[in-house]
């Protein structure tokens, strides 16, 4: 507990005058790290992980930075990356989305079933429509019914789960060869799926930093009352954000269907896309409470998790140990950000 | 504004209030806490819709459903608590919700230039449009709020207690800003408790009491005593309960106490007496209370009955603290009066006394133990905090600004109660920035300066004595 020095003098009567010297301009103390934002921190951590990982793998007699592993990292992270970009929007706006994993499964099934029936464009349109609708429901339940995002999206997740489990008990539909290029082709060392991820990330970055919508996302997440008192229609911002977040999950579903060659009712949950995407966003320095952070950090967070995975795979470490390390990394990262945020507020 | 009325949850907070302000005029609105000033202003800003009455701007009747409507009509309000986003830059805050566009995209360059020129127009050069708001001082943040109002092309600017968070030298700066607004032909509604500011700035003043209009007068025709009479509805007597007749044994003593903010603190609190603590902002008053209460403990020196390392130890030793910020630190707002009153006994695991008796003792009225504390007035909330500590029957009770934000009636009740507790053998320490209260209540006044005891003054010392001791550079 800190002494509140900026006390409000009492209503009536003579208040003691504040001493002139007691309130300097609140610049942060310059420290060795104070110039760095959380985005820089996560990329430094990524670089450090690559270097340390490379050394460890080299000692083990392998090479971390082969074409194969670099492509593998990108491919493995593309789907999570796309979901995490959407999740970043939701979290920045002070919300969050637990329904993405089931929506991914649903999208993969919708895509594969319609593609089997013969129409790739029709499948893509249907996935977009379904995911936009799910996002709309999430957003409306949160803003109009005033249900906390955690419960609202958990409820929607269960509804999707119920529908999917009722209709399917295994992979279904078939994705034509032509659409499987999305999952497997690459341009030089860069897989098409990574390009898609990059496109989604750049689009989200552009929205956040160059459009009114983006500014409002930060405002609503930073303080909904402030946003409202400044004339922002906060409900609309949250609804649009949830639609965009769900669209990202839909795109990830398309990508996974292309990779699998079929739709699968467990593809989203097996990948743990709901909690993993939130972890990646937070690892990337976005505040879970909203209003602070960005897409660049999330991309770094996703890559960091993928590189860790790759290092552990090459070292053939026990997968339980892998989870322990990932858990430690996420908690440590957030603890570091919390310290830094606390210091700035002095 | 004509005939404005408003009720919340069946409680009438405003009735038949009229208010008119002309371009280029500073019009003050005064009244005690709970008089309805802030509600009136929020109606003007479109935050609340009035139940009755009309608002007319430049001859046109308007009605606001959303703060946005009020903004468009040229009304800007600067709230008591700032409405800024700490994580965003100055320019982003100024244009929040109205970012300038160029080819459909936010034009950051235009935003920065416009903000910079507005800042320059106010003579503010200590920060720029790209600085994050969290790095600014309170006074600088207020400048940002004013720039925001100006960027709206506001013709009516409402300032709600603008000096509440400012230091003395920053108030001067605010005066300059208000006068600049006035020169631009902007109508300023200035809400304040502080009569000096009203007379310094405003040409007219409207007095509200209990949600009703008492009168609108010209500041050149009234004195500050007149205003106080209008606000309170009676002469503000300087009534305080009689002092202690006898002082008993030492209940708490500190010798050479110190920590990060305090040094070489030596003082004694005796049964039956009220010891006032005075000092400038930042002199360590609250730190002292928190150190004695174990919240930010002493790291040096001795204290009896014990030097607490945690709040739990202090409470177990019979030391209580009525904190300065009751909403954040004193009460669980969403819980009932009963649960709040029993917080301490439950935490410590002692058997408490009857809640009904307690509420009667602290004169809480209406005494409804099941009511959520959130809906009580400031004075009643403070009484619940008192009840909370009385369940413990502590030997020592520390008060930090016990009557801040409390209306006159509740204030007197709290003062009486403090005396009563002292007479029952409790040792009481009271921090206050209100000098008449300190002088009226204290059996002696300990003055702090820069985290040290600057001196102790006997009962009956004057305000000048206290200020001299609190502000002077040389030790006595």
Interface residues (C-beta under 8 A of the other chain):
Chain A: X1 X2 X3 X4 X5 X6 X7 X8 X9 X10 X11 X12 X13 X14 X15 X16 X17 X18 X19 X20 X22 X23 X24 X25 X26 X27 X28 X210 X211 X212 X214 X215 X216 X218 X219 X222 X223 X225 X226 X227 X228 X229 X230 X231 X232 X233 X291 X292 X344 X345
Chain B: X32 X33 X45 X47 X66 X67 X68 X71 X77 X79 X83 X84 X85 X86 X87 X88 X92 X96 X97 X98 X99 X101 X104 X105 X106 X126 X127 X134 X135 X136 X137 X138 X139 X140 X148 X164 X165 X166 X167 X168 X169 X170 X193 X194 X228 X236 X261 X278 X279 X280 X281 X282 X283 X284 X286 X287 X290 X295 X296 X324 X325 X329 X401 X403 X404 X405 X432 X433 X434 X435 X436 X437 X463 X467 X470 X471
